[in-house]
Amino acid sequence: MSEPRSPSVDERPSVDGQHSRPPGTSDALVATVGAFSEALERIERARGALYEFHQLTGGADGMLDEVVAGLREAGFDELAGHVEEELIGRNVVEGRWSFQLVEDYDDDYYAVWRELERTVREETLGGRRHVFEAEMKQRRRTAGRRGHEATPEG
């Protein structure tokens, strides 16, 4: 009695059911939704950079207390006052500190991206995530080879 034949990678278009395209979904639509998800990933990175900007800016502002104290200790009271009045607590853009930029970005831009990307996935791919990537993984892996498993379960 022969063992059942494992399906080839080509017969398994995705790594698992959770990442399989709904029946009748075109390659073009999978690629389009994948591009939208990739664009959202870039927005996630931009958001991280904005938070980094926020923390770096706030940290630099906090360091100015020591700068002002050091200038005063060294006898540069007028210069210390100038730094204190001009820089400590200064807005990074008109009327806003960096936390306000982060809040506006999160509420008025980032949240809309996340919601629309989710809506597109739900209406086109049944809410499935990373279908494009899962199919790419399935095409590129060597079935049956250690380190090339489709999922953690094998």
C-alpha angles and dihedrals in degrees: 000000000000124000117254111267117248113234115254120248089256091058090053106059094184139027094247144346093268089063100036121115117246114257113279095020111142127230088241093056092047089051092047094051089044090054090051091051091048090051089052089052088057089050088052089054091047089051090052090050089050091052089048089051089050093051095043092049093048091046092051091049089052091052090059090076088067092044092053092047091048093050091050091049089052091052098256098123096150093050090046090052091050092053090045095050098040104038114019107092094359118157114251090215130008108307096346141099118205093264088062091052089051092050093048091047092049096045103035103032116011095047091052091050092051094046095047093046089052091047092051091050092047094049096043108028104022090258093299115152129217096007091149092051093044090054090047090051090050091051094046103042125088105238113229095017120121110251091027099079116145093228137001088267091058 
